[in-house]
Amino acid sequence: MLAGKRILLIIGGGIAAYKTLELIRRLRDAGAAVTPVLTRAGEEFVTPLSVSALAGTAVHRDLFDLTQEAEIGHIQLSRAADLVVAAPATADLMAKMAGGHADDLATTLLLATDKPVLLAPAMNVRMWDHPATRRNLAQLTADGVLTVGPDEGPMACGEVGPGRMAEPAAILAAIAAALGPRPLSGRRVLVTSGPTHEPIDPVRYIANRSSGAQGTAIAAALAALGAEVVFVTGPASVPPPAGVTVVRVETACEMLAAAEAALPADAAVFAAAVADWRVANAAGRKIKKDGSGRPPALDFAENPDILAAVAQRRAGRPRLVVGFAAETDDVVAHATAKRARKGCDWIVANDVRPETGIMGGAENAVTLITASGAEAWPRMGKDAVARRLADRIAAALA
Ligand code: CTP
């Protein structure tokens, strides 16, 4: 899959460096040649010997070693690769990159390279959430730097949250995507994702359990194929992917306005779980118990159907409009009817009966409904569904 590709792999100083050893093995199994660079801090976590043994080549460690090879050794090293990968990419490395520092071999290579750069960030959750890291990430993304992860979960420091380095398999997939064809470059795609929150009063709202996982994976897969993605998201529990323009909204009405503002687009994917109803008489102040024991009466108004509104536009309709349908019975019949009713081109239908374990799970089993019929996809991870859908969208827009 990566035969003949040359990866310059920078190993930063973090406990996740042990996973980078596994990444080297997988890269070589996939046919890539790995040139490793170990930072000073990286040496505290993995040894030069284990890195060079796995890479099958010498490990570069010092800026000034290279001057013996040639006057401009680091320039050559930074250019003689198809892709530069930093894993783990620490908060410090990201800060230096964002600021354009070049005070050691790794940062000099990152500043001197003319090749795409992929980072696999890994750090403590507070460091990841810190405004400085957010700023640096935004700057790096704007500079065209690609990222994979971090994942959420328990970390070596004992805290829980986003900050764990992506698993080697995910980094390998991101490397393949970064080096692969980018059939969606120059295309703009709108993706809606996550739940909506509909206020009852200033402190309470009606919501649903959507995590935003499938929409996030779709946005990431489209971006990996080179699309410019506008990601309109309700308050999801999964963080938005890197490399997309994020527009945060709360209510269905705000989501409609943001979706329309994102047009024109070549394609639009509506993965959000939009509340069908909003509270028409939402209170401007916190609703108090009045002592009568009677609950407050809420009036509901129907929310706009964002998918239908965009799919049925006369002017400026995206060439391809994709909706979702969560069904518990007669999946194909219901989803086919929904496709016609809403006026979209495709419906991605999923069977959300509790026994499938799909709701809130990592896997999905979908049926793609198009003008030419229903196509059942095998059960697979939500990331794999997203990649397959992105490939289909790329083929449809080609
Ligand atoms: N959708 C939307 N705006 C809404 C409601 C839904 O954009 N106000 C989109 C969703 O993002 C999804 C599709 O429409 O792409 C789902 O349609 P919906 O009719 O809500 O289907 P279900 O959620 O499956 O509900 P039902 O079967 O009750 O119609």
Boltz pocket constraint, residues with backbone or C-beta under 6 A from the ligand:
constraints:
  - pocket:
      binder: B
      contacts: [[A, 192], [A, 252], [A, 270], [A, 271], [A, 272], [A, 273], [A, 274], [A, 275], [A, 276], [A, 303], [A, 304], [A, 305], [A, 306], [A, 307], [A, 308], [A, 322], [A, 323], [A, 324], [A, 325], [A, 326], [A, 327], [A, 338]]
      max_distance: 6.0
